[in-house]
Amino acid sequence: MKSDLLKALALKAKNRLINRNAKETNKTSSVKIITDNDEEFYQKVKSVLANDDYSLSPMKFLMDENKLLKLDSAGKERYLLETIDKYNRIKAKIEKEDKIC
């Protein structure tokens, strides 16, 4: 169920990016769903990078299903995109730390 929901959210986000020139019907405020200082998320990303089982779909492992189900459709899309952005930032940070060591 969760993977189908993530696929649908990703498809909606992609369609919005493709149709960016069309009129925007949903004006929303910028609300952060994910915090930047999240040690638990950092540890999850480290385990995703270390474990090949999650390499094809890390978002299913990283996203909180309870939080996802409580959001409206725009909130779900925003949560997915913010999780992807945060994952990429933390992944780059971990890779940089590994190069230094």
C-alpha positions in Angstrom: 0.0 0.0 0.0 2.7 2.4 0.9 4.7 1.9 -2.3 1.6 2.5 -4.4 0.9 5.7 -2.5 4.5 6.9 -3.0 4.3 6.1 -6.7 1.1 8.1 -7.0 2.5 11.1 -5.1 5.7 11.1 -7.2 3.6 11.0 -10.4 1.5 13.9 -9.2 4.6 15.9 -8.3 6.1 15.1 -11.7 3.0 16.2 -13.5 3.0 19.5 -11.6 6.6 20.1 -12.6 5.8 19.4 -16.3 2.7 21.6 -16.2 4.5 24.4 -14.3 3.3 27.1 -16.8 -0.3 26.2 -16.2 -2.3 28.2 -13.6 -1.6 27.1 -10.1 -4.9 26.3 -8.4 -3.5 25.4 -5.0 -1.7 28.2 -3.3 -0.2 26.9 -0.1 2.0 28.3 2.6 5.5 27.1 3.1 5.3 24.7 6.0 8.2 22.4 6.9 7.0 18.9 7.8 10.5 17.6 8.4 12.9 19.0 10.9 16.5 19.6 9.8 18.1 18.4 13.1 16.9 14.8 13.2 19.4 12.3 14.5 16.9 9.4 14.0 16.6 10.3 10.3 20.4 10.5 10.0 20.8 7.0 11.5 18.1 5.7 9.1 19.9 7.1 6.1 23.2 5.5 7.3 21.5 2.2 7.6 19.9 2.6 4.1 23.2 3.3 2.6 24.9 0.4 4.4 22.1 -2.1 3.6 21.4 -3.2 0.0 17.8 -4.2 0.8 16.6 -0.6 0.8 18.7 0.7 -2.0 15.9 0.5 -4.6 13.3 2.2 -2.5 14.7 4.1 0.4 11.7 6.4 0.8 9.5 3.6 2.0 11.9 3.0 4.8 12.6 6.7 5.6 9.0 8.1 5.6 6.8 7.8 8.7 3.6 6.0 7.6 1.5 7.4 10.5 2.5 11.0 9.6 1.9 10.3 5.9 -1.7 9.0 6.5 -2.7 12.0 8.5 -1.8 14.5 5.7 -3.9 15.8 2.9 -2.8 15.1 -0.7 -0.8 18.3 -1.0 0.8 17.6 2.4 1.7 14.1 1.3 3.4 15.3 -1.8 5.2 18.0 0.1 6.3 15.4 2.7 7.6 13.1 0.0 9.6 15.9 -1.7 11.0 17.2 1.6 12.0 13.6 2.5 13.8 13.2 -0.8 15.6 16.5 -0.3 16.6 15.7 3.2 17.8 12.3 2.2 20.0 13.7 -0.5 21.5 16.3 1.8 22.3 13.7 4.5 23.6 11.2 2.0 26.0 13.9 0.6 27.1 14.7 4.2 27.7 11.0 5.0 29.7 10.5 1.8 31.8 13.6 2.6 32.5 12.2 6.1 33.5 8.9 4.6 35.9 10.6 2.2 37.6 12.5 5.0 38.1 9.4 7.2 
